[in-house]
Amino acid sequence: MTTTFPDGFLWGGATAANQLEGAYAEGGKGLSIQDVMPHGITTPPTEGPTPDNLKLEGIDFYHRYAEDIALFAEMGFSVFRFSIAWSRIFPQGDETEPNEEGLAFYDRVLDELEKHGIEPLITLSHYETPLHLAREYGGWTNRELIGFYERFARACFERYGSRVKYWLTFNEINSIVHVPFMSGGIPTPVEELSKSDLYQAIHHELVASARVTRLAHELAPGSQIGCMVIAMPTYPLSPDPRDALAAKQAEHTNYAFGDIHCRGYYPGYLLRFFRDNGIEIEITDADREDLTNTVDFVSFSYYMSVCQTADPAKQATGEGNIMGGVPNPTLEASEWGWQIDPVGLRIVLNDYWDRWQKPLFIVENGLGAKDQLVEVDGVKTVEDDYRIAYMNDHLVQVGEALKDGVNLLGYTSWGPIDLVSASTAQLSKRYGFIYVDRNDDGSGTLERFRKKSFGWYGDVIRSNGGSL
Ligand code: BG6
């Protein structure tokens, strides 16, 4: 079988601690913002943890990681992306010493990955800021968070730096513009948050990201640090140049994060946006110096594309999409309204490579769907041909981008095992190759079953993309 995927291409899956670990109060873990978000971003946070919050138990990866990693190995994974729950290592976030029990848990996960020859790819902050930092400090609006995050990163690099090469600083850092509590631990509701406070928080995250990039290079020589953004190509709704400009301006809101991470300074279009909107933020000389610690690679999630228009009468926003944008009349959508656009992935890959000339890593992509567990020849499974079609179409476009000359390190599909959704906190929005028997009402045995896509993905990996 011929393939365009290079030797050593990393194939695997991606997860986040808060969406699969469960054990929210075990091992000395403190509360994270997710422990008070029972319905994701669809309802305001609760005062404390409530029984309807599926993330408190997740899919119990905390106790079943060995079984799950063995299943990933069976598919042939060469990489596994997961996050370290900040509140397992620093339960409140502002302690001076890390929690040994929390550190030891990820030692065990790394041991298991090593046993199967799977490379870890670790996200330091994946929508799970310690709740105390959100409630007592105002989340990332507060400059003190930079120091707390740096201390957390240092503890991780010191402990795991010799066995982990790939690190991501903040998951989908650009989402903070739309979901400031989930993304930045900012308790102020989005409609009451001033643009200056929002961009100050963004600035703090960008400085923190650059500082821990430097720290990783010092403490773990050879480590590769990536930024992580939501990639969402924005097309003009019509050929009208004003629509093209509206699309470009929407792209700039997202590009800014990659531009600063890759170039080490604020782009002119963002400074103009600040001036036009009366946004004033504190940027010190030391911050400017810190920002010059640019990333080694750019990683991103890709699920969908959107359109933009300058015409206020056509400014409808798409359903289910946290980033806004006008639905594309030429595309179909998932059951949650996310528009399916495989070609958009080739466009993003070319665009990012042209723009930043840094190696790229697709660290999330997949289809959230309602699966039906059935019995075939006495074995329980899910006939998820729709998921296979979605992923196959996207990976074919990845192959095209490789032929275009894009430098791509790997591909980790989102949620290789069913887990709790970020936006809606449902379990019925399933992404996995592995079905987990747990339902939205919390019932279920937590047993794991291989879906049809499990075999399909294994073939893709074993043939290094040749079977696509
Ligand atoms: C990304 C996040 O937004 O998309 C993940 O990084 C998330 O945490 C994934 O789970 C899919 O979104 P959702 O809302 O369907 O879980």
Residues whose N, C-alpha, C, O or C-beta is under 5 A from the ligand:
A	BS01	BG6	A16 E172 G368 V420 S421 A422 S423 T424
